[in-house]
Amino acid sequence: QVQLVESGGGLVQPGGSLRLSCAASGFTFSSYAMSWYRQAPGKERELVAAITSAGGTTNYADSVKGRFTISRDNAKNTVYLQMNSLKPEDTAVYYCNAKRVSGSWTYDYWGQGTQVTVSS
């Protein structure tokens, strides 16, 4: 059974930091690219950060570059999102995503999300 379980969300003041974790099980984690998405109320889900299966390449949305860092530990089947210098506009539900393309097949899994609220 595939599971992606996010944790680490919460309420933080502007300028603060949070570290999100996503623990994966039920699939070969090291074969999947991992991403973090977020969705704010009334807005579409957007890609925040992504990392390749071996962790050699990362990509970030322009809005979080220099503030957020995605990383992964394939031995622990976990992907992280370190969020620094948080702003109120970072408030959203953050989702973990695992994706693998094999020929004509796409394997795409989502977590349940964790709420991040940035407010004074």
C-alpha positions as YAML, in Angstrom:
chain: A
units: angstrom
residues:
- id: 1
  name: GLN
  ca: [0.00, 0.00, 0.00]
- id: 2
  name: VAL
  ca: [1.50, 3.33, -1.10]
- id: 3
  name: GLN
  ca: [1.68, 5.97, 1.60]
- id: 4
  name: LEU
  ca: [3.09, 9.48, 1.72]
- id: 5
  name: VAL
  ca: [2.77, 11.02, 5.16]
- id: 6
  name: GLU
  ca: [3.64, 14.69, 5.60]
- id: 7
  name: SER
  ca: [4.50, 16.24, 8.94]
- id: 8
  name: GLY
  ca: [6.06, 19.38, 10.35]
- id: 9
  name: GLY
  ca: [3.45, 21.95, 9.44]
- id: 10
  name: GLY
  ca: [2.08, 24.49, 11.87]
- id: 11
  name: LEU
  ca: [1.76, 28.13, 12.79]
- id: 12
  name: VAL
  ca: [4.87, 30.29, 12.52]
- id: 13
  name: GLN
  ca: [5.54, 34.02, 12.62]
- id: 14
  name: PRO
  ca: [6.78, 35.90, 9.54]
- id: 15
  name: GLY
  ca: [10.51, 35.43, 9.21]
- id: 16
  name: GLY
  ca: [10.42, 32.10, 10.97]
- id: 17
  name: SER
  ca: [11.33, 28.61, 9.79]
- id: 18
  name: LEU
  ca: [9.70, 25.22, 9.45]
- id: 19
  name: ARG
  ca: [10.93, 21.87, 8.23]
- id: 20
  name: LEU
  ca: [8.43, 19.63, 6.50]
- id: 21
  name: SER
  ca: [9.00, 15.90, 6.21]
- id: 22
  name: CYS
  ca: [7.33, 13.35, 3.97]
- id: 23
  name: ALA
  ca: [7.77, 9.70, 4.87]
- id: 24
  name: ALA
  ca: [7.17, 7.28, 2.00]
- id: 25
  name: SER
  ca: [6.30, 3.60, 2.00]
- id: 26
  name: GLY
  ca: [4.89, 0.98, -0.33]
- id: 27
  name: PHE
  ca: [7.03, 1.78, -3.35]
- id: 28
  name: THR
  ca: [10.68, 2.03, -4.36]
- id: 29
  name: PHE
  ca: [11.35, 5.53, -3.07]
- id: 30
  name: SER
  ca: [14.80, 5.85, -4.63]
- id: 31
  name: SER
  ca: [13.31, 5.41, -8.12]
- id: 32
  name: TYR
  ca: [10.94, 8.35, -7.83]
- id: 33
  name: ALA
  ca: [11.36, 12.07, -8.30]
- id: 34
  name: MET
  ca: [9.89, 13.87, -5.32]
- id: 35
  name: SER
  ca: [8.20, 17.23, -5.16]
- id: 36
  name: TRP
  ca: [6.47, 19.57, -2.79]
- id: 37
  name: TYR
  ca: [3.36, 21.41, -3.95]
- id: 38
  name: ARG
  ca: [1.17, 23.88, -2.11]
- id: 39
  name: GLN
  ca: [-2.36, 25.13, -2.39]
- id: 40
  name: ALA
  ca: [-3.64, 28.29, -0.79]
- id: 41
  name: PRO
  ca: [-7.37, 28.95, -0.31]
- id: 42
  name: GLY
  ca: [-8.99, 29.91, -3.59]
- id: 43
  name: LYS
  ca: [-5.85, 29.23, -5.59]
- id: 44
  name: GLU
  ca: [-4.61, 26.40, -7.76]
- id: 45
  name: ARG
  ca: [-2.07, 23.91, -6.52]
- id: 46
  name: GLU
  ca: [1.43, 25.02, -7.47]
- id: 47
  name: LEU
  ca: [4.83, 23.36, -7.59]
- id: 48
  name: VAL
  ca: [7.15, 24.60, -4.87]
- id: 49
  name: ALA
  ca: [10.24, 22.43, -5.21]
- id: 50
  name: ALA
  ca: [11.34, 19.20, -6.84]
- id: 51
  name: ILE
  ca: [14.28, 16.82, -6.54]
- id: 52
  name: THR
  ca: [15.40, 14.00, -8.81]
- id: 53
  name: SER
  ca: [15.46, 10.38, -7.67]
- id: 54
  name: ALA
  ca: [19.15, 10.40, -6.74]
- id: 55
  name: GLY
  ca: [18.99, 13.92, -5.37]
- id: 56
  name: GLY
  ca: [21.40, 15.38, -7.87]
- id: 57
  name: THR
  ca: [19.11, 18.05, -9.28]
- id: 58
  name: THR
  ca: [16.66, 20.38, -7.61]
- id: 59
  name: ASN
  ca: [14.25, 22.97, -8.92]
- id: 60
  name: TYR
  ca: [12.32, 25.72, -7.16]
- id: 61
  name: ALA
  ca: [9.49, 28.10, -7.84]
- id: 62
  name: ASP
  ca: [10.78, 31.64, -8.22]
- id: 63
  name: SER
  ca: [8.76, 32.70, -5.19]
- id: 64
  name: VAL
  ca: [10.75, 30.42, -2.84]
- id: 65
  name: LYS
  ca: [14.23, 30.45, -4.36]
- id: 66
  name: GLY
  ca: [16.85, 31.28, -1.77]
- id: 67
  name: ARG
  ca: [14.45, 30.60, 1.10]
- id: 68
  name: PHE
  ca: [13.39, 26.95, 0.71]
- id: 69
  name: THR
  ca: [15.56, 23.87, 0.32]
- id: 70
  name: ILE
  ca: [14.38, 20.44, -0.77]
- id: 71
  name: SER
  ca: [16.41, 17.38, 0.15]
- id: 72
  name: ARG
  ca: [15.94, 13.64, 0.44]
- id: 73
  name: ASP
  ca: [17.33, 10.70, 2.34]
- id: 74
  name: ASN
  ca: [16.84, 7.56, 0.27]
- id: 75
  name: ALA
  ca: [17.98, 5.38, 3.17]
- id: 76
  name: LYS
  ca: [15.09, 6.73, 5.25]
- id: 77
  name: ASN
  ca: [12.57, 6.99, 2.39]
- id: 78
  name: THR
  ca: [11.98, 10.60, 3.35]
- id: 79
  name: VAL
  ca: [11.94, 13.93, 1.55]
- id: 80
  name: TYR
  ca: [12.26, 17.24, 3.36]
- id: 81
  name: LEU
  ca: [11.44, 20.86, 2.74]
- id: 82
  name: GLN
  ca: [13.36, 23.36, 4.83]
- id: 83
  name: MET
  ca: [11.50, 26.67, 4.77]
- id: 84
  name: ASN
  ca: [13.25, 29.80, 6.01]
- id: 85
  name: SER
  ca: [12.30, 33.47, 6.03]
- id: 86
  name: LEU
  ca: [8.66, 32.53, 5.81]
- id: 87
  name: LYS
  ca: [6.15, 35.07, 4.56]
- id: 88
  name: PRO
  ca: [2.37, 35.29, 5.01]
- id: 89
  name: GLU
  ca: [1.99, 34.42, 1.33]
- id: 90
  name: ASP
  ca: [3.59, 31.04, 2.03]
- id: 91
  name: THR
  ca: [0.45, 30.08, 3.95]
- id: 92
  name: ALA
  ca: [-1.02, 27.01, 2.28]
- id: 93
  name: VAL
  ca: [-1.55, 23.29, 2.54]
- id: 94
  name: TYR
  ca: [1.70, 21.63, 1.48]
- id: 95
  name: TYR
  ca: [1.56, 18.32, -0.35]
- id: 96
  name: CYS
  ca: [4.23, 15.74, -1.04]
- id: 97
  name: ASN
  ca: [4.28, 14.10, -4.46]
- id: 98
  name: ALA
  ca: [6.13, 11.09, -5.83]
- id: 99
  name: LYS
  ca: [6.37, 10.57, -9.58]
- id: 100
  name: ARG
  ca: [8.00, 8.07, -11.90]
- id: 101
  name: VAL
  ca: [7.65, 7.69, -15.64]
- id: 102
  name: SER
  ca: [8.35, 4.25, -17.08]
- id: 103
  name: GLY
  ca: [7.72, 3.98, -20.81]
- id: 104
  name: SER
  ca: [4.09, 4.93, -21.36]
- id: 105
  name: TRP
  ca: [3.24, 4.56, -17.68]
- id: 106
  name: THR
  ca: [3.22, 7.36, -15.14]
- id: 107
  name: TYR
  ca: [3.16, 6.53, -11.44]
- id: 108
  name: ASP
  ca: [1.95, 9.52, -9.43]
- id: 109
  name: TYR
  ca: [1.28, 9.49, -5.68]
- id: 110
  name: TRP
  ca: [0.15, 12.22, -3.27]
- id: 111
  name: GLY
  ca: [0.17, 12.73, 0.46]
- id: 112
  name: GLN
  ca: [-2.73, 14.10, 2.46]
- id: 113
  name: GLY
  ca: [-1.14, 17.50, 3.02]
- id: 114
  name: THR
  ca: [0.04, 19.49, 6.00]
- id: 115
  name: GLN
  ca: [-1.09, 23.02, 6.86]
- id: 116
  name: VAL
  ca: [1.47, 25.82, 7.07]
- id: 117
  name: THR
  ca: [0.23, 29.13, 8.42]
- id: 118
  name: VAL
  ca: [2.50, 32.18, 8.54]
- id: 119
  name: SER
  ca: [0.98, 34.89, 10.68]
- id: 120
  name: SER
  ca: [1.82, 37.23, 13.51]
...
